[in-house]
Amino acid sequence: MNSLIDSTLLKSGSYLNGKWITKAETQADVLNPATGEVITTLALSNEQDAKTVIDDANTAFQTWKTTSVQTRFELLKKWFDLIIANKQDLAAIMTMEQGKTLAESLGEIDYGASYVEWFAEEAKRIYGDVINLPGQDKQALVIRQPVGVVAAITPWNFPNAMITRKAAPALAAGCTIIIKPALETPLSALALAELAERAGIPAGVINVIVGKSRDLGKVLTDSSIVRKLTFTGSTPVGKVLMKQCADTVKRTSMELGGNAPLIIFDDANMDKAIEATLASKYRNSGQTCICANRILVQDGIYDLFVAKLKARVEQFRLGNGFDQGTTHGPLVSEKAANDVNNLVQQAIKQGAKVEIGGNISDLGSCFFEPTILTNLDAKMEIFREEIFGPVAPIFKFHSEQEAVDLANDTEFGLASYVFTDNISRAWRMATNIEYGMVGINEVAISSAMVPFGGIKESGNGREGSKYGLDDYTEMKYICLGGLGS
Ligand code: SIN
């Protein structure tokens, strides 16, 4: 096992109301997907723990909501500083439990921390409105107040950034939060909680509960004290959670599945499009909601594009994320690798041609070979499903209208990308395709400064940017009467 500079960042149980829970009736191992090694054995929290922490978070909320914005700013800023100071260890923990390369983990720690820094500042910018009414004796005021106790259910693909981009706006707005991280990658979340505690964020304001989804999810969604659920994960699970939240009419923010088209026109800069495809498709070994999921290439450049992309993918080196020279790590689990494999084998049965890769690697059961598939059509499952693996399916199109139709032929609407040197076409495409985010000649679209989120069955709400706080505040209208003399 990789050693840490500060081994006290490696935790083995929930952080609830300022206390670390290290003993429980039920345990679960956290595995390193590259080696199969047990990193640690976790004490799992149960339904009763979830009920208790909801009450504690509500008690903490009564004080936190009236804590000055300056104090909230200072505490979040301190948390940010500690995350940056402990970057190496946080990245090592992430590579151990998630598998991504150390370089990618280091990048994610910076990315995750940037949400904390951004929302620390935004805490100072929660504004309202004054609306002039026709009469002289009254004024309308609009203020924003924190929604209350927030529950966050977070995924394993970005074990740090998906937590900070929910916790930071929640805390900035004056909410308290209970985070339930994925059981594949709870250690990054717990290390963040340790740093929040060291930063002086009061007990009960930030809580991390580790346990089985079936034990904890329903308690969090059923509670009338929890006023908001924020979730990043699959669309089917998001739908179940939204239904569970309906009984208490809870606010929800849902960052769900994607089926991102990356559309390359004949007039695009080919070299830039190749680099962008590699970066988007194979980032985090294909395990992101905004990865290019369908690569649509115009017929005039199709063959050359495939040949050039293949030449670059041949240079990838699959391996343990800690090893020098590894460009791509394992998938998060054996199940993840099997799911990708099933999708690929089905496409092959339906006529897909494997240009490179196509199988689980000899390196181990969590490793999937970087893959390119051609000879595909829109009827295949691989056109419809979120792949979540290092597989680039390359479809051919002829006209701009066909590209729009193919791009929109999905229930998803998260990210999309268009490569063209024709400015009119770029604008037409950006407005005609149905996505929450469009990258024109660019795939690095994520940042704390922009509104990240989708439409259609990719979810609702926006994370990051000046809009990101809206999801954590309620609008209140106050009619101030009796002002006449
Ligand atoms: C995601 O895949 O859910 C997040 C990707 C990002 O923040 O860039």
Residues whose N, C-alpha, C, O or C-beta is under 5 A from the ligand:
A	BS01	SIN	Q287 T288 C289 I290 S446
